[in-house]
Amino acid sequence: MIKNATLRQLKVFEAVARNLSFTRASEELHTTQPTVSIQLKQLSALVGLPLVEQVGKKIHLTEAGRLVHEACRDILSRLERLSDEINESQGLERGRLRLSIISTAKYFVPRLLGNFYRQYPGIEVSLEVLNRDQILDRLSQNLDDLYIMGQPPEHLEVVSIPFMKNPLVVIAAADHLLARKKNIDPARLSGEPFIVREKGSGTRLTVEDFFRKHDVNLNVRMTLGSNEAIKQAVAGGLGIAVVSEHTLSLDQESGAFAVLDVKGFPLLRQWYAIYPAGKHLSAVTRAFLGYIGKQNDKKSGQPVHGS
C-alpha cells in the first residue's frame, strides 16, 4: 500500500519524475543508478501500477506516476516548510538557504555567501549553478528559497529585488584592430563575428535588443553555453563578445582581452534576487535578502506579473 512508502522512495521518485532521467536523479541525490531503479521499483510495487514508461530513450510518467509525483511534491514541500519553521523558532543559529543562480552569477555569489556565512556560521547553504531555462523550471516548481538572475521572467508571477549592478561590456582579443580605438560607433561592429550565449540567455536578449535599436547586424559566428568558453574563443581571435564585467574579475591581469570602448557600453543591468509571489520566506532567507540589499541603494522589489 502507498501509505507504507518510505520518505527515501518518495524523494527518489520525485527526482526521477522532475528530471525524467535516472542519471540526473542519481547525480542529484548522490547515489547510484541501480539504487534509484530499486527504489522506484519498490514504490511502483506499493502503488500497484507502473509510475514511468520508456518510449525509445525517453522516460515518461504514467497517469499514476503524475498523481504520485504531485503527492510527492506536496509531502516534501510540507516537510521543507516544517524544517524551516523549526529552524526559524531557533533563530539564525540554524537553518538552510537554498539558492539557484544563473551561471554568470557564480563569479560573485560565492563571495557574498562567504561573507554571509561568517555572520551566521550555523546555517547550511545549497547552491545550484544553472542556465536560464533550468532556473525558470526550478522557479516554476518553487524548489529553492531564492533565484539569482540578470533578467526577471515575464511569464511567472514573482517578486524581483535588484541588489547589485551588472554592467555588460564588449570584449575582443588584446590584439584586435579595435582594441585601441576610442568612442567606437556601434555601427562599426556590424559584420564583426560575434560569440554569443545560447538563445534565451538574459545577456543575449539584452545584446540583441541593443543592436536591433542601433540597426546593427549581429553577425553570430558561434553560440556557446558558458562564459568561460566564450572568453577562450574571444582570446583565440574567433570574434568579439558581450559579457558581464563580473566574468572578467579573474582575468584582468592576463592581458588576453581588451574591453572595447563602444558608445552605449557598458550596458547597465541589475542582478535580481527572485522568489515566487506569495512565498513564505524563512528567517534565513530574509536575513540573506537584507544582507545583499546593502549592495546598492535599491531597497525593495515589486511583484512582476507574468504575461
C-alpha positions in Angstrom: 0.0 0.0 0.0 1.2 3.5 -0.8 1.0 4.6 2.8 3.9 2.2 3.5 6.1 4.1 1.1 9.3 5.4 2.7 10.5 9.0 2.6 13.5 7.9 0.7 11.4 6.3 -2.0 9.3 9.5 -2.4 12.5 11.6 -2.7 14.0 9.3 -5.3 10.8 9.2 -7.4 10.3 13.0 -7.1 13.9 13.5 -8.5 13.2 11.0 -11.4 9.9 12.5 -12.2 11.2 16.0 -12.2 14.3 15.2 -14.3 12.8 12.5 -16.4 16.2 10.8 -16.1 17.6 8.1 -13.9 21.1 9.5 -14.5 20.3 13.1 -13.4 18.3 11.9 -10.5 21.2 9.7 -9.2 23.6 12.6 -9.6 21.3 15.0 -7.8 20.8 12.5 -4.9 24.5 11.5 -4.9 23.6 7.8 -5.3 23.9 5.1 -8.0 21.5 4.5 -10.8 20.9 0.9 -9.6 19.8 2.3 -6.3 17.4 4.7 -8.0 16.0 1.9 -10.1 15.4 -0.3 -7.0 13.7 2.4 -5.0 11.5 3.2 -8.0 10.5 -0.4 -8.5 9.7 -0.8 -4.8 7.4 2.3 -4.9 5.7 1.1 -8.0 5.0 -2.2 -6.3 3.4 -0.4 -3.4 1.3 1.7 -5.7 0.4 -1.4 -7.7 0.9 0.4 -11.1 3.9 1.4 -13.2 4.9 5.0 -12.5 7.1 5.5 -15.5 7.3 4.1 -19.0 10.2 4.3 -21.5 9.5 5.2 -25.1 12.6 5.0 -27.1 15.3 6.5 -25.0 13.0 8.9 -23.1 11.3 8.4 -19.8 7.6 9.5 -19.4 5.4 9.5 -16.4 2.3 7.3 -16.5 -1.0 8.7 -15.2 -0.4 7.0 -11.9 3.1 8.5 -12.0 1.8 12.0 -12.4 -0.6 11.6 -9.5 2.2 10.2 -7.3 4.6 13.0 -8.3 2.1 15.6 -7.4 1.6 14.0 -4.0 5.4 13.7 -3.5 5.8 17.4 -4.2 3.1 18.2 -1.6 4.6 16.0 1.0 8.2 17.0 0.5 7.3 20.7 0.3 5.4 20.5 3.6 8.4 18.8 5.3 10.6 21.5 3.9 8.3 24.2 5.4 8.2 22.3 8.7 12.0 22.2 8.8 12.1 26.0 8.1 9.5 26.7 10.8 11.5 24.7 13.3 14.7 26.4 12.3 13.0 29.8 12.5 11.9 29.1 16.0 15.5 28.6 16.9 16.5 31.9 15.2 19.5 32.2 12.9 21.7 29.8 14.8 20.4 27.1 12.5 18.7 26.9 9.2 19.2 26.4 5.5 19.4 28.6 2.4 18.7 27.1 -1.0 19.9 29.1 -3.9 19.8 28.6 -7.7 21.8 31.1 -9.7 22.4 31.8 -13.3 25.9 30.7 -14.4 27.3 34.2 -14.7 26.4 34.9 -11.1 28.9 32.2 -10.0 31.6 34.9 -10.3 30.4 36.8 -7.3 27.7 34.9 -5.4 30.1 32.5 -3.6 31.9 35.6 -2.2 28.6 37.0 -1.0 27.8 33.7 0.6 31.2 33.5 2.3 30.7 36.9 4.0 27.1 36.0 4.9 28.2 32.6 6.3 30.8 34.3 8.5 27.9 36.2 10.2 25.7 33.1 10.5 28.0 30.1 10.7 25.2 27.7 11.8 23.3 27.8 8.5 23.6 25.3 5.7 23.8 26.6 2.2 22.8 24.7 -1.0 23.9 26.3 -4.3 22.9 25.3 -7.8 24.6 26.9 -10.8 22.3 26.5 -13.9 21.3 28.1 -17.2 18.3 30.3 -17.6 15.9 27.6 -18.7 16.9 25.4 -15.8 16.4 28.3 -13.4 13.0 29.0 -14.7 12.0 25.4 -14.4 13.0 25.3 -10.8 11.4 28.6 -10.1 8.1 27.4 -11.6 8.2 24.5 -9.2 9.2 26.6 -6.2 12.2 24.3 -5.4 14.5 26.8 -3.8 14.4 29.8 -1.5 15.9 32.4 -3.9 17.0 32.6 -7.5 19.7 35.0 -8.7 19.2 36.2 -12.3 20.1 39.1 -14.5 16.6 39.4 -16.0 13.3 38.6 -14.2 10.9 36.2 -16.0 8.0 37.8 -17.8 5.7 34.8 -17.7 5.8 34.0 -14.0 4.4 36.0 -11.1 7.4 36.7 -8.9 8.9 39.2 -6.6 12.2 40.5 -8.0 14.6 42.5 -5.8 17.5 44.4 -7.6 20.6 44.3 -5.4 23.7 44.9 -7.5 24.6 46.5 -10.8 25.5 44.1 -13.7 27.4 46.0 -16.4 27.8 44.4 -19.8 31.0 45.1 -21.8 32.3 44.3 -25.2 35.5 42.3 -25.3 37.9 41.3 -28.0 41.3 39.7 -28.2 44.0 42.0 -27.0 45.4 42.4 -30.5 42.1 43.2 -32.2 42.1 46.2 -34.6 39.5 48.0 -32.4 41.3 47.4 -29.1 42.9 50.9 -29.0 40.1 52.8 -30.7 38.1 55.3 -28.6 34.4 56.0 -28.7 33.6 53.3 -31.3 30.2 53.7 -33.0 28.0 50.6 -32.7 27.6 50.6 -36.4 31.3 49.8 -36.7 30.6 46.4 -35.2 28.2 45.4 -38.0 29.6 42.4 -39.7 32.1 41.7 -36.9 31.9 38.0 -35.9 30.2 37.6 -32.5 30.5 34.9 -30.0 27.2 34.7 -28.1 25.4 32.8 -25.4 22.5 30.4 -26.1 19.1 31.6 -27.2 17.0 32.7 -24.2 20.1 33.8 -22.2 19.4 37.2 -20.5 22.7 38.6 -21.8 21.9 37.6 -25.3 18.4 39.1 -25.1 19.9 42.4 -23.9 22.6 42.4 -26.6 20.2 41.6 -29.4 17.9 44.4 -28.2 20.7 46.9 -28.1 22.0 46.2 -31.6 18.5 46.0 -33.1 17.8 49.5 -31.7 21.0 50.7 -33.4 20.2 48.9 -36.7 23.4 46.8 -36.4 23.5 43.4 -37.9 24.6 40.9 -35.2 26.8 38.5 -37.2 26.8 35.4 -35.0 29.8 33.2 -35.7 29.4 30.9 -32.7 27.0 30.1 -29.9 28.4 28.8 -26.7 26.8 27.7 -23.4 29.3 29.1 -20.9 31.2 32.4 -20.3 34.5 30.6 -19.9 34.1 29.0 -23.4 33.2 32.4 -24.8 36.2 34.1 -23.2 38.5 31.4 -24.6 37.0 31.8 -28.1 37.5 35.6 -27.9 41.1 35.2 -26.7 41.7 32.9 -29.6 40.6 35.6 -32.0 37.4 33.9 -33.2 35.3 37.0 -32.6 34.1 39.6 -30.1 31.5 39.2 -27.4 29.4 41.0 -24.9 29.8 39.6 -21.3 29.1 40.7 -17.8 32.0 42.6 -16.4 31.9 40.3 -13.4 33.1 37.4 -15.6 36.4 39.2 -16.1 37.2 39.6 -12.4 39.8 36.8 -12.5 41.2 37.7 -16.0 42.1 41.3 -15.6 45.8 40.6 -15.2 46.0 38.1 -18.0 46.2 40.6 -20.9 44.3 38.2 -23.1 41.3 40.6 -23.5 40.6 44.2 -24.4 37.4 45.9 -23.3 36.3 47.9 -26.3 35.2 51.5 -25.9 31.9 51.2 -27.7 29.3 54.0 -27.5 26.4 52.9 -25.2 28.5 50.5 -23.3 28.7 49.3 -20.6 25.1 48.4 -20.7 23.9 48.8 -17.1 21.7 46.0 -16.0 20.9 44.7 -12.5 21.3 41.4 -10.7 18.0 40.3 -9.1 17.1 38.1 -6.2 13.8 36.4 -7.2 11.2 34.3 -5.5 7.6 33.3 -6.3 5.0 35.9 -5.3 3.2 34.8 -2.1 6.1 32.6 -1.0 6.7 32.3 2.8 10.3 33.4 3.4 12.3 31.7 6.1 14.3 33.8 8.7 17.5 32.8 6.9 16.2 33.9 3.5 15.0 37.2 4.9 18.4 37.7 6.6 20.2 37.0 3.3 17.9 39.4 1.4 18.7 42.1 4.0 22.4 41.4 3.6 22.5 41.6 -0.2 20.1 44.6 -0.1 23.1 46.6 1.2 24.9 46.1 -2.1 23.2 49.2 -3.5 20.7 51.9 -2.7 17.7 49.8 -4.0 15.5 49.0 -1.0 12.7 46.9 -2.2 11.4 44.7 -5.0 8.0 44.8 -6.7 5.9 41.9 -7.9 6.4 41.3 -11.6 3.2 39.8 -13.1 3.6 37.2 -15.8 2.2 37.8 -19.2 
